Amino acid sequence: MKKTSFIIISCTLGLLLQAAGQDTARYSQTQTSLFGNSYTFIRKNKQDKAGQFFQLCMSDDGICWYGAGSFTQTRHKIFLQFDTSKHHNRTEIVYQTSHRDTLYVYWFDWWHNDQVPFGVRAPGDLNPKTYNAGYGSSVVHIPKKEVVGKKLAIFPMSGTTKLLDLDIPPEADEIRVFANDTARMITFNKTKETLRKRENGFITKGMWAKSRRSLFVQKPKSS
């Protein structure tokens, strides 16, 4: 559970930092004890009827579900549109930086949230060396002379299960990887959802609620 908390902190703080100075409101599913399920709404101004949202759910065994997108609301309903345009692995390569002798490898999830901790190694080596990100860091620094011509791969949590192979041109200075660790994070497969407002929150289909609608109530921002 401790390791998975990195995901929760990363996902939540990533969007909340982007929302600094804006109005945020978080609603959590009621009558839960072994999991958490919440929707967070982000508006430029409190009175706005549209904005961004993300949904975050975590089970008692440490698995995380995540989704994000935009919303609009009327007097009685909130309409969610989940953004699925980023639901694929991708990489960005940066050249001509000030650190030409050092390769920087960054790992983000599909929504640009930092993923920590992780390691990079050349799995084809007989005794592969692992280059680890520092505690709480989403970047690995690798001396280029040590990995020239080698195939590299990302390993979450410094584990033995490879997440992704990295095809890095020799002249690259940075590679930014956008990929989900599907062993720890699951993407909601829904594209739309309608929340029905109630006096103290809203109702919608809850997690592990046997298809029944559950009540979600607003939580204080300090919780």
Sequence and secondary structure as in RCSB ss.txt:
>XXXX:A:sequence
MKKTSFIIISCTLGLLLQAAGQDTARYSQTQTSLFGNSYTFIRKNKQDKAGQFFQLCMSDDGICWYGAGSFTQTR
HKIFLQFDTSKHHNRTEIVYQTSHRDTLYVYWFDWWHNDQVPFGVRAPGDLNPKTYNAGYGSSVVHIPKKEVVGK
KLAIFPMSGTTKLLDLDIPPEADEIRVFANDTARMITFNKTKETLRKRENGFITKGMWAKSRRSLFVQKPKSS
>XXXX:A:secstr
 TTHHHHHHHHHHHHHHHTTTSEEEEEEESS SS EEEEEEEESSTT SEEEEEEEEE TTS EEEEEEEEEE S
SEEEEEE  TT S EEEEE S S TTEEEEEEE TTS B  SEEEE TTSSS  EEE  TT  EEEEEGGGTTT 
 EEEEETT SS  EEE   TT SEEEEE   TTTEEE   SEEEEEEETTEEEEE TTSTT EEEEEEE TT 
